[in-house]
Amino acid sequence: MGDDYNKVINDLIIEHNMNELGEYGEKFIKEHKDEFVSIDDL
């Protein structure tokens, strides 16, 4: 309550971008899982 339309829209865009980044990160990790090194192996 009390937020103007610009703030609401901006907040929705930020939330959307964060969700997209999370999905991209999960996809990247799944596709490149064999390229990562365990910290225990270092």
C-alpha positions as CSV (number, residue, x, y, z in Angstrom):
1,M,0.0,0.0,0.0
2,G,1.2,3.5,-0.7
3,D,3.6,2.5,-3.6
4,D,3.2,4.2,-6.9
5,Y,2.8,2.3,-10.1
6,N,6.5,2.9,-11.1
7,K,7.7,1.3,-7.9
8,V,5.3,-1.7,-8.2
9,I,6.4,-2.3,-11.8
10,N,10.1,-1.9,-11.0
11,D,9.7,-4.4,-8.1
12,L,8.0,-6.9,-10.4
13,I,10.7,-6.5,-13.1
14,I,13.4,-7.1,-10.4
15,E,11.7,-10.2,-9.1
16,H,11.2,-11.5,-12.6
17,N,14.9,-11.0,-13.4
18,M,16.0,-12.7,-10.2
19,N,13.8,-15.7,-11.1
20,E,15.2,-15.8,-14.6
21,L,18.8,-15.7,-13.2
22,G,18.0,-18.5,-10.8
23,E,16.6,-20.7,-13.6
24,Y,19.6,-19.9,-15.8
25,G,22.0,-20.8,-13.0
26,E,20.2,-24.1,-12.3
27,K,20.2,-25.0,-16.0
28,F,23.9,-24.1,-16.3
29,I,24.9,-26.2,-13.4
30,K,23.0,-29.2,-14.7
31,E,24.5,-28.8,-18.2
32,H,28.1,-28.3,-16.9
33,K,28.0,-30.5,-13.7
34,D,31.0,-32.6,-14.9
35,E,33.2,-29.5,-15.3
36,F,33.0,-28.5,-11.6
37,V,35.6,-29.6,-9.1
38,S,34.7,-30.6,-5.5
39,I,36.2,-28.4,-2.9
40,D,37.3,-31.5,-1.1
41,D,39.5,-32.4,-4.1
42,L,41.4,-29.1,-3.9
